[in-house]
Each structure stands twice: as structure tokens, then as C-alpha cells.
Amino acid sequence: MKKKFPKLKTDKAAETFVDEADLTQYDLSGMKPVSFEFQPKDKSITMRLPETLFDAIKEEAERSGVPYQRFIRQTLENALHLGK
């Protein structure tokens, strides 16, 4: 049986753990992929949405664990990448 992944409260604790631990001994099945946004956001848009759509977007963003504006941006990016 694999070990449970420990709760790491600081960046330093996480760095030390990754440097020293044998990650093959841990159950990493609960891990989720994380994406980082590095490009500057230098343009903005204004959109008018029906309240029901806006509420649905906010709910889905909350379920995904991201702010709703990032959720909208990711959704647009995903739609564009699907066409390629």
C-alpha cells in the first residue's frame, strides 16, 4: 500500500519534500493537473450576457476551483485549440 501524500504548508516544505522524497512510494492518484498563466493580460473585452448564463459560468468556475474570468478565458482558449 502506498503512503498518503502529506499536507505541505509552505513552499519551503514542498521543495524539501520533493528534493528528498521517493515519490514512487506515494499515492498520487488524487493529484490534479495545474496550469499556470504566464502571458500578460493587456487587452480587455466587455460582454453582455443573460443573467442565467453568467450564473452558470460562475457556478462552473467555482466547481473547477478557478475565478470566473479565468474560467471564461480557459474556455475560449480550449475552443480555439479544438479547431486546430
DRENPAMAR-117130 format. One record per residue: x, y, z of N, C-alpha, C in turn; residue number from 1. Coordinates in steps of 0.2 Angstrom, whole numbers. Layout:
% DRENPAMAR-117130
+-------+-------+-------+-------+-------+-------+-------+-------+-------+-----+
:   n.X :   n.Y :   n.Z :  ca.X :  ca.Y :  ca.Z :   c.X :   c.Y :   c.Z : seq :
+-------+-------+-------+-------+-------+-------+-------+-------+-------+-----+
:     X :     Y :     Z :     X :     Y :     Z :     X :     Y :     Z : NUM :
...
+-------+-------+-------+-------+-------+-------+-------+-------+-------+-----+
This chain:
% DRENPAMAR-117130
+-------+-------+-------+-------+-------+-------+-------+-------+-------+-----+
:   n.X :   n.Y :   n.Z :  ca.X :  ca.Y :  ca.Z :   c.X :   c.Y :   c.Z : seq :
+-------+-------+-------+-------+-------+-------+-------+-------+-------+-----+
:     4 :    -6 :     0 :     0 :     0 :     0 :     4 :     6 :     0 :   1 :
:     2 :    11 :    -4 :     6 :    17 :    -5 :     5 :    22 :     1 :   2 :
:    10 :    26 :     3 :     9 :    31 :     8 :     4 :    37 :     5 :   3 :
:     0 :    40 :    10 :    -3 :    46 :     8 :     1 :    52 :     7 :   4 :
:    -1 :    56 :     3 :     3 :    62 :     1 :     3 :    67 :     7 :   5 :
:     8 :    69 :    10 :     7 :    74 :    16 :     5 :    81 :    14 :   6 :
:     2 :    84 :    19 :     0 :    91 :    18 :     6 :    95 :    19 :   7 :
:     8 :    99 :    14 :    14 :   104 :    15 :    11 :   111 :    15 :   8 :
:    13 :   114 :    21 :    10 :   121 :    22 :    14 :   127 :    20 :   9 :
:    20 :   125 :    18 :    24 :   131 :    15 :    28 :   129 :     8 :  10 :
:    30 :   133 :     4 :    33 :   132 :    -2 :    40 :   128 :     0 :  11 :
:    43 :   131 :     5 :    50 :   128 :     8 :    49 :   120 :     9 :  12 :
:    43 :   119 :    13 :    42 :   112 :    15 :    41 :   108 :     9 :  13 :
:    37 :   110 :     4 :    36 :   107 :    -3 :    42 :   106 :    -6 :  14 :
:    47 :   111 :    -7 :    53 :   110 :   -10 :    57 :   105 :    -7 :  15 :
:    58 :   105 :     0 :    61 :   100 :     3 :    59 :    93 :     2 :  16 :
:    52 :    92 :     3 :    49 :    86 :     2 :    51 :    83 :    -5 :  17 :
:    50 :    87 :   -10 :    51 :    85 :   -17 :    58 :    83 :   -18 :  18 :
:    63 :    87 :   -15 :    70 :    85 :   -16 :    72 :    79 :   -12 :  19 :
:    69 :    77 :    -7 :    71 :    71 :    -3 :    67 :    65 :    -3 :  20 :
:    60 :    66 :    -5 :    56 :    60 :    -5 :    56 :    56 :   -12 :  21 :
:    55 :    49 :   -11 :    54 :    45 :   -17 :    47 :    45 :   -18 :  22 :
:    45 :    49 :   -23 :    38 :    50 :   -25 :    34 :    43 :   -27 :  23 :
:    38 :    38 :   -29 :    35 :    32 :   -31 :    32 :    28 :   -25 :  24 :
:    33 :    30 :   -19 :    31 :    27 :   -13 :    24 :    30 :   -11 :  25 :
:    22 :    35 :   -15 :    16 :    39 :   -13 :    10 :    38 :   -18 :  26 :
:     4 :    38 :   -15 :    -2 :    38 :   -19 :    -3 :    45 :   -22 :  27 :
:    -2 :    46 :   -28 :    -3 :    52 :   -31 :    -9 :    52 :   -36 :  28 :
:   -14 :    48 :   -35 :   -20 :    47 :   -39 :   -25 :    53 :   -38 :  29 :
:   -24 :    56 :   -32 :   -29 :    62 :   -31 :   -26 :    69 :   -33 :  30 :
:   -20 :    68 :   -37 :   -17 :    75 :   -39 :   -21 :    77 :   -45 :  31 :
:   -22 :    83 :   -46 :   -25 :    87 :   -52 :   -20 :    90 :   -56 :  32 :
:   -21 :    91 :   -63 :   -16 :    95 :   -66 :   -17 :   102 :   -65 :  33 :
:   -12 :   106 :   -65 :   -12 :   113 :   -64 :    -9 :   117 :   -70 :  34 :
:   -12 :   122 :   -72 :    -9 :   126 :   -77 :    -8 :   133 :   -74 :  35 :
:    -3 :   136 :   -77 :    -1 :   142 :   -75 :    -1 :   147 :   -81 :  36 :
:    -3 :   153 :   -79 :    -4 :   158 :   -84 :     2 :   163 :   -84 :  37 :
:     6 :   163 :   -89 :    12 :   167 :   -89 :    12 :   174 :   -93 :  38 :
:     7 :   173 :   -98 :     7 :   179 :  -103 :     3 :   185 :  -100 :  39 :
:     5 :   191 :  -101 :     2 :   197 :   -98 :    -5 :   197 :  -101 :  40 :
:   -10 :   200 :   -97 :   -16 :   201 :  -100 :   -17 :   209 :  -101 :  41 :
:   -16 :   210 :  -108 :   -15 :   218 :  -109 :   -21 :   220 :  -113 :  42 :
:   -26 :   216 :  -115 :   -32 :   218 :  -118 :   -38 :   216 :  -114 :  43 :
:   -43 :   220 :  -114 :   -49 :   218 :  -111 :   -55 :   218 :  -115 :  44 :
:   -61 :   215 :  -114 :   -67 :   215 :  -118 :   -73 :   216 :  -113 :  45 :
:   -78 :   218 :  -116 :   -84 :   219 :  -112 :   -89 :   215 :  -115 :  46 :
:   -93 :   211 :  -111 :   -98 :   206 :  -114 :  -105 :   207 :  -110 :  47 :
:  -110 :   207 :  -114 :  -117 :   207 :  -111 :  -119 :   200 :  -111 :  48 :
:  -121 :   197 :  -105 :  -123 :   190 :  -105 :  -130 :   190 :  -101 :  49 :
:  -134 :   185 :  -103 :  -140 :   184 :   -99 :  -138 :   182 :   -92 :  50 :
:  -142 :   184 :   -87 :  -140 :   183 :   -80 :  -139 :   175 :   -79 :  51 :
:  -144 :   171 :   -82 :  -144 :   164 :   -81 :  -137 :   161 :   -84 :  52 :
:  -134 :   163 :   -90 :  -128 :   161 :   -92 :  -122 :   163 :   -88 :  53 :
:  -122 :   169 :   -85 :  -117 :   172 :   -81 :  -117 :   168 :   -74 :  54 :
:  -123 :   166 :   -72 :  -123 :   162 :   -65 :  -121 :   155 :   -67 :  55 :
:  -122 :   152 :   -72 :  -120 :   146 :   -74 :  -112 :   146 :   -75 :  56 :
:  -110 :   151 :   -78 :  -102 :   151 :   -78 :   -99 :   152 :   -72 :  57 :
:  -102 :   156 :   -67 :   -99 :   157 :   -60 :   -99 :   150 :   -57 :  58 :
:  -105 :   147 :   -57 :  -105 :   140 :   -54 :  -100 :   135 :   -56 :  59 :
:  -100 :   135 :   -63 :   -95 :   130 :   -65 :   -88 :   132 :   -64 :  60 :
:   -86 :   138 :   -64 :   -79 :   141 :   -62 :   -78 :   139 :   -54 :  61 :
:   -83 :   140 :   -50 :   -82 :   138 :   -43 :   -81 :   130 :   -42 :  62 :
:   -85 :   126 :   -46 :   -84 :   119 :   -46 :   -77 :   117 :   -48 :  63 :
:   -74 :   121 :   -53 :   -67 :   120 :   -56 :   -62 :   123 :   -51 :  64 :
:   -64 :   127 :   -47 :   -59 :   130 :   -42 :   -55 :   136 :   -45 :  65 :
:   -58 :   139 :   -50 :   -54 :   145 :   -53 :   -59 :   151 :   -53 :  66 :
:   -56 :   157 :   -53 :   -60 :   163 :   -54 :   -64 :   163 :   -60 :  67 :
:   -70 :   166 :   -60 :   -74 :   165 :   -66 :   -71 :   168 :   -72 :  68 :
:   -67 :   174 :   -72 :   -64 :   177 :   -78 :   -59 :   172 :   -81 :  69 :
:   -55 :   169 :   -76 :   -50 :   164 :   -79 :   -54 :   158 :   -82 :  70 :
:   -59 :   156 :   -79 :   -63 :   150 :   -82 :   -66 :   152 :   -89 :  71 :
:   -68 :   158 :   -90 :   -70 :   161 :   -97 :   -64 :   161 :  -102 :  72 :
:   -59 :   163 :   -99 :   -53 :   164 :  -104 :   -50 :   157 :  -106 :  73 :
:   -50 :   152 :  -101 :   -48 :   145 :  -102 :   -53 :   142 :  -107 :  74 :
:   -60 :   143 :  -106 :   -65 :   140 :  -111 :   -64 :   143 :  -118 :  75 :
:   -62 :   149 :  -119 :   -61 :   152 :  -125 :   -55 :   149 :  -128 :  76 :
:   -49 :   148 :  -124 :   -43 :   145 :  -126 :   -44 :   138 :  -129 :  77 :
:   -48 :   134 :  -125 :   -50 :   127 :  -126 :   -54 :   127 :  -133 :  78 :
:   -58 :   131 :  -134 :   -62 :   131 :  -140 :   -58 :   133 :  -146 :  79 :
:   -53 :   137 :  -145 :   -49 :   139 :  -151 :   -44 :   133 :  -152 :  80 :
:   -41 :   130 :  -147 :   -37 :   124 :  -148 :   -40 :   118 :  -151 :  81 :
:   -47 :   117 :  -150 :   -50 :   111 :  -153 :   -51 :   112 :  -160 :  82 :
:   -51 :   118 :  -163 :   -51 :   118 :  -170 :   -45 :   117 :  -174 :  83 :
:   -39 :   117 :  -170 :   -33 :   116 :  -174 :   -31 :   108 :  -174 :  84 :
+-------+-------+-------+-------+-------+-------+-------+-------+-------+-----+
